[in-house]
Amino acid sequence: MSAKLGRVSQLRFTTLVEAPLTVAFDVARTLGRPWPQPLREVRSVRPWRDVYAADPGDGFRRLVHTRHFSATGAGTLVSEQVDWETGVSGPLGSLLDQTLLRRRIVRAMQAHLDAFAAAAASRALEVTQVVGAALVDEQRRVLVAQRGSGPLAGLWEFPGGKVEPGESDLSALVRECGEELGVQVAPQAFLGEVPLDGVVAGGAPGASTLRVWWGRVTAGEPFAHEHTDLRWATAEDLEELAWIPADRPLLPAVRELLARL
């Protein structure tokens, strides 16, 4: 948490919630903000960012609350910024800011963030997640798989699948690679997360996301048990393939990974 002193003031807060982007964003919207004043939406881009502002009142001449949501391997990092301006100028306004408003904001936000983290983690248990693996070999190529059935048949993707109830993301990733490819894998770093528009395992539309890690094959040779074809692709090959919509946004991160390995 940091602060900027002065008549126009600012506080920043961060919290890590054990939930995918969409769940963290939706729960945050449901809980709202911890301010007594009515808020009006300035901007909202689900599930990445929203900005709300309060009309003057309760000692504030202006109050703006901004939230950013970013994906990490451990969950969603929520960065919040509160900017405000007191309704009183000069030394009295500075005293009001330091002795009342700032303390009020800190107390309200701390209680709000505790409730938010708990609610998001609970809601995440009800949402089926999808994980994927960008498996890289010693020649800096990534394994891609071609779907053989369904509406996306013929398109390319990174291997993976749904996380089962009670299963961690990485455990699901290892299991899915064993089932789909017949190999053992060692997940490495988190690559990124993409919201899924449709329904996953009967859940609410747009609630699930695809979370992808890169990894190495530690035992076995990949075999297409569930796909039409497998291919080791270079960074230059990736753009030439017809990708499923969920995986395409991850290509820049995969190309960057292959360039630095």
N, C-alpha and C positions, 0 to 999 in steps of 0.2 A: 504494500500500500504506500503511495506517495502523495504528497500534497504540494500545492503551489499557493504561497501566501499572497494576500492582497484582497482587494475588494471583489474582484472576479476570482473565484477559487475553484479548485479541482481536486478530486480524490479518485484514485484508481483501486480496483479490487480484482483479484483473480481467484478462481476456484476450479478445481478439476473434478468433473462428475463422471461416474462410471456408467456412461450411457452414450449411445451413438448420437451423431449430430442432430438428426431429426427429432429424437426424443428430448434431448436437452433443450432444443429450441422451443418445441411445443409445450413442454412443461413450464418453461420460463414464461411463455406468453400466457399460459393459464393462470399462473400465480400472480402475474402482473408485477408492479413495482411497489416498494414499501413506502409510498408517499401518500399523505392524506388528500393532496390536491388531485383533481381530475387531470388525466394526461391525454394528450393528443399525439397520434402517430405522425412522425415526420418522415420516416422511411423504414421499410421492412423488406429484407431479402432473405427468404427462408432457404436454408437454415443457417445462414452465415452472419446476419447482422440485423439489428433493429435500433431505431432511435426514437425516443419519446421526449416530449417537452411538457412542462407544467405551466399553467397560467400563474400570474403573480398571486401571492398570498402566503400566509403563515410565516412571514419574515423574509420570503424570497421575492425578488423582483423577476428573476429568471432561474429556471432549473431545467437542465437537459441531461437525460440519462441514456447513454449509448452502450450497447452490448455487442461484442464480437464473439463468434463461436468458431473454434478451430479444432481439427481432428488431431489426436495423438494416439500412440499405441495403447495408452492406458485409459483412454476415454476422450471426452470433450473438454477442452480448456475454454472456460468462459472468462473473457476480460471485460470488465465493466468500468465505465468512466462517468462520473457525476460532475457536471459543471454547474455552478450556481453564482448568482449575483444577489447581494443583499439589497433590500429596499431602503437602506439607510446609508448615507454617504459619510465620508470623513472618518475621524477616529472612533465615533460611536458605531459606525457600520463595521469597522474592523474588530471592535470589541464584541459586537453581536456575533460576528462570524466565528471568532475564536472560542467564545465561551458558550455559545448555544447551538448555532446551526451546524458547525462541523461535528460536534459531539453527537447531535441528533442524527446526522447522516451516517456516522460510523456505527452507532448502535442499531439503527434501522437496517443497514446493509448487512451487518454481521448476522443478525437474526434471520434476515431474508435468505442469505446465502446458505446457511445451515439447513433451512427448510427446503430450499431448492435442490441442494445436492441429494438429500434423502429422498425427495419425491421423484427426482429423475432416475436415481438408481433403482427405486422400486418399480417405476413404470417400464424401465428397460427390460426387466424380467419377463414382461408380457409380450415383447416384440421379438420376432424371429429375425436373426441377423444372417448375413451372407458374408463369407470370407473367401479370399482368393490368394493365390501364390504366384509370384513372378519368379520362377526358378531359373537361376543363372548358372551357366557352365563356365569352365576355365577359359573358353574362347570368347567370353563376354557376349554370349548369346542367351536369349530368354526363350523358355519353352512356351509355345502357344498351342491351343487346342481348338479344333473345329467341331462345332456342334453338329450332331447327326440327326436330331429329331426336334419336333416342336416348331413354334412360329419363327424361331431364330436359327433354324437348321441352315448349315452352310456358313454361318458367321463364326468369327474367331473370338476366343476369350482366354483369360488366364484360368487355369484349373482351380477348382474350389467347390464350395457348396454351402448349405445351410448349417448353422450352429444348432446343435440339439439342446433341449432344456437341461440346465445344470452343467453344460460344457463350456469351457473357456474358448475364446476365439482361436488361440494358438493350438489348443488340443484339437479343435474341429479342423483346423488347417492341415495338421499332420494326418488326421484320420482320413479326410477327403482325398488327399494326395495318395494315400495308400490304396483307397478304394478305386479311385479313377485311373491311377497311373501305375500302381503296383510298386511304388518306391517309398523309401523312408526319406524324410526331408528334415532339414534343420532351419527353422525360420530365423531370419536375421532382423533387419530393421523394418519399421513401419513405413509404408510408401504413401498411403493416402486413403481417403474415404469418399464415396460417391453416393448421394441419395438415390434411392430406387423409386421410380414413379408408381409402379404397379403394386399388386397384392402379393405378399410372400407368405406362404403356408397359411392362408386364410386370415391373415392379419389385416389391419387397417391400411387402406391405400396410402402409399407414400411414407409409411412409418419406418420401414427397414432401410438399411444402407449396405453397401458393399465396402468391406474393409480389407485392404490388400497389404501383405508383407512380401518382401523379397526373401528368397531362401536358396539353399543349396541341396542337391540330391546327395544323400550320404550312403545310400545302399540301393542297389537295383538299377534296372534300365527302364525308362518310361515306356509304357505300352498303353495303347488307346483302348482301355476296357469299356469306356462309355462314350467316347468321341469317334468321329469319322476319321480324323487324322491328327497327328501331332507334328510339330515342326520347331526346330531350333532357329530362331529369327535374330538377325543382327538389328542394331538400332535403325539402319537404313531400310530394312525390310518392313518395319512396323507400319509405316504409313500406307504401304501398298496392300495391306490386308483389309478385308471387310470385317469390322469389329462389331460386336454387340454394343448397343448404346451405353450400357453401364461401364464398360471397360475403357472406352475411348478416352474419357477425360484423364485417365491415369497414364497415358502414353508419354507425356512430357516428363513425368517423374521417372518412368522406366528408362527413357533415353538418357536422362541425366545420370541415372545410376550406372548404366552400361558405360558411359563416357568416363566415369571416375574410378571404376574398378580396375 
